[in-house]
Amino acid sequence: MARGQRAIHYHAFAAAPLVIMASILDFNSKKLKLLVEFTYHSILNPQDIEKRTGVKQEAVKDHNLAWLNVYLRREPNSEMSSFLNSKGALFYTKLGGELAIQNPLEKIKNSLPK
């Protein structure tokens, strides 16, 4: 939250590698789910995080949300899927390119806890 106008960016930036690692290690975490949901809802409704930071938030660039593809393979969510599909193909080189394509190391058979 201390990142001011970029607080949402930093939440998305932090969630990305955690989601990737969780998918590879087959790790389930309620805290990760909370981080993803908070970040997603903050992107849609930045007013909540703006109240906490006291600063208007910069919009998050679409490619910074590519990690949601990986998360949604483990935790299907129609609302998040629709949102992500509306963005088109999201290519993010820092995370390996096209994350809509499943990484062979990903474990998707188990779902994150509710």
C-alpha positions as CSV (number, residue, x, y, z in Angstrom):
1,M,0.0,0.0,0.0
2,A,3.0,2.3,0.5
3,R,3.5,2.4,-3.2
4,G,1.0,5.2,-3.6
5,Q,-0.5,5.5,-7.1
6,R,1.1,2.2,-8.1
7,A,-0.2,0.1,-5.2
8,I,-2.4,-2.1,-7.5
9,H,0.6,-2.6,-9.8
10,Y,2.7,-3.9,-6.9
11,H,-0.1,-6.3,-5.8
12,A,-0.3,-7.6,-9.4
13,F,3.5,-7.8,-9.6
14,A,3.7,-9.7,-6.4
15,A,0.9,-12.1,-7.3
16,A,2.4,-13.1,-10.7
17,P,5.4,-15.2,-9.5
18,L,3.5,-16.6,-6.5
19,V,0.7,-17.9,-8.8
20,I,3.3,-19.4,-11.2
21,M,5.2,-21.1,-8.4
22,A,2.0,-22.4,-6.7
23,S,0.9,-23.9,-10.0
24,I,4.3,-25.7,-10.5
25,L,4.7,-26.8,-6.9
26,D,1.0,-27.8,-6.6
27,F,0.8,-25.6,-3.6
28,N,-2.6,-24.5,-2.2
29,S,-2.9,-21.3,-0.2
30,K,-5.9,-19.4,1.1
31,K,-3.7,-16.3,1.4
32,L,-2.7,-16.5,-2.3
33,K,-6.4,-16.7,-3.2
34,L,-7.1,-13.6,-1.1
35,L,-4.2,-11.8,-2.8
36,V,-5.5,-12.7,-6.2
37,E,-9.1,-11.7,-5.4
38,F,-8.0,-8.5,-3.7
39,T,-5.9,-7.6,-6.7
40,Y,-8.6,-8.5,-9.3
41,H,-11.2,-6.5,-7.4
42,S,-8.9,-3.5,-7.0
43,I,-8.3,-3.4,-10.7
44,L,-12.0,-3.4,-11.4
45,N,-12.8,-1.0,-8.5
46,P,-9.8,1.0,-7.6
47,Q,-11.8,3.3,-5.3
48,D,-11.3,0.8,-2.4
49,I,-7.5,0.8,-2.7
50,E,-7.6,4.6,-3.4
51,K,-9.3,5.1,0.0
52,R,-6.5,3.0,1.7
53,T,-3.6,4.8,-0.1
54,G,-5.2,8.2,-0.3
55,V,-4.0,8.4,-3.9
56,K,-5.7,7.9,-7.3
57,Q,-4.4,4.6,-8.8
58,E,-2.7,4.2,-12.2
59,A,-4.4,1.8,-14.5
60,V,-2.7,-1.6,-14.7
61,K,-1.6,-2.5,-18.2
62,D,-3.3,-5.6,-19.6
63,H,-0.1,-7.7,-20.1
64,N,0.5,-7.4,-16.4
65,L,-2.5,-9.6,-15.8
66,A,-1.4,-12.6,-17.9
67,W,-0.7,-14.6,-14.8
68,L,-4.5,-14.8,-14.2
69,N,-4.5,-17.4,-17.0
70,V,-2.4,-19.7,-14.8
71,Y,-4.5,-19.0,-11.7
72,L,-7.7,-19.7,-13.5
73,R,-6.5,-23.1,-14.6
74,R,-6.3,-24.1,-10.9
75,E,-9.3,-22.0,-9.6
76,P,-11.9,-21.6,-12.3
77,N,-13.9,-18.4,-12.0
78,S,-16.3,-17.3,-14.7
79,E,-16.2,-13.6,-13.7
80,M,-12.4,-13.5,-13.9
81,S,-12.4,-15.6,-17.0
82,S,-14.8,-13.3,-18.8
83,F,-12.7,-10.3,-17.7
84,L,-9.5,-11.9,-18.9
85,N,-11.1,-13.1,-22.2
86,S,-12.1,-9.5,-22.9
87,K,-8.4,-8.5,-22.8
88,G,-7.5,-10.8,-25.7
89,A,-4.1,-12.6,-25.8
90,L,-1.8,-11.3,-23.1
91,F,1.9,-11.9,-23.9
92,Y,4.2,-11.2,-21.0
93,T,7.9,-11.9,-21.6
94,K,8.9,-11.5,-17.9
95,L,6.8,-14.6,-17.1
96,G,7.6,-16.7,-20.1
97,G,5.4,-15.3,-22.9
98,E,2.0,-16.6,-23.7
99,L,0.5,-17.8,-20.4
100,A,-2.8,-18.9,-21.9
101,I,-0.8,-21.9,-23.0
102,Q,-0.3,-24.3,-20.1
103,N,3.3,-24.8,-18.9
104,P,4.1,-28.6,-18.8
105,L,5.3,-28.2,-15.2
106,E,1.9,-26.8,-14.1
107,K,-0.3,-28.9,-11.8
108,I,-3.9,-28.1,-12.5
109,K,-5.8,-31.1,-11.1
110,N,-6.1,-29.7,-7.6
111,S,-8.1,-26.6,-6.8
112,L,-7.1,-23.9,-4.4
113,P,-9.1,-24.0,-1.2
114,K,-12.3,-22.0,-1.1
